[in-house]
Amino acid sequence: MTDYKAVAADTLNIVEKYIDSDGWKQWKQSNGLTMVYKESSDFDGRVYKSSFELDVSPDVIVDLVWDINKREKWQSCVPSNGGLECVERINKDLIVLRSVSVPQMKGLIGSRDFIDVYGRHVFPDNRGTVIYWRNTTHTMYSNSIKGYVRGHNYPSAIFVYSVDGNPNKTRGINIFQIDGHLRPRIITDKFLPNLQFDMFADLKKVLKDMI
């Protein structure tokens, strides 16, 4: 039986190390999101780090990302009904999550599904919040589901902080690494970073709609 709390603790440790590491290379900057990358220490692929600032409370961002019922409504790469499923709740800050993606590039890239540990951690002294995730296993979804390719998320996270103590301004840093089983690798390296830009655009849109 998987020790999900141990997986969560290890994941949090890994993503914090990525935040503080060097050796990043510039990838792209567009519409308020800056992205860098380097080779992953966790698998044969790239890990990406993106950063942004938004004029909104960090609590709002955390709520939109952590609440899977809200998230599946605004994130365009998952179906708006049933795209995110809590398979098992470990505690108030940790669940096993199944997520599915919609087909991409006019169906050239089929739907994927992922089984992840999905956790939330609030740093002491109000220093910020991190939502993190990582591939795991669960008996409910031990095999791939017909119509989906089983993908793997390696240690990933969204760190959310207030900017200079301003409660109404947020700085976000996203660590993102995924094996969606796309071949050749050049397709993966070009396609996957765009998911982050799409997600950021979706996030800005839902924030605008909330005003």
C-alpha angles and dihedrals in degrees: 000000000000117000097222094182090057091048089050094050092049092048092051091051092051097049092048089055091052090053091056097039128103134213096082120154125211114256112165145329121204139151095350098316122108120194133193130173146191138173112292123245089209105055144355096284144062132294116211129206120196130180135195144163126221133184095238138091116277088231090064092053092046091051094050093049100038099044101077093195090059094039096056089054095058106028106088097201093067127059112263092230117048097352092125123040130183101223094180134358112219096178139322091289101038135055140158105244132198114200130180129197130218119240114276136210093026092308097312087116111048129215119289130201128206135194111205145168101240117194145169127212128184113206119227121265092025091287092149144280132267128201111197139178142185139176117273140154134253133184092233090062104025091139133045115269119238110262095026135085111219108239129192128228114203119205105314136160150167114229114200124194138166113249113246090335092303105144092203099054126070134201115197131192119189125198109196132178126155140165106210092170094246118158138236098036092231087070091053093048092052100038105043098058089056089063089067093052089048091050092049090050089050090050093051090048095053090047090052090049090052093058 
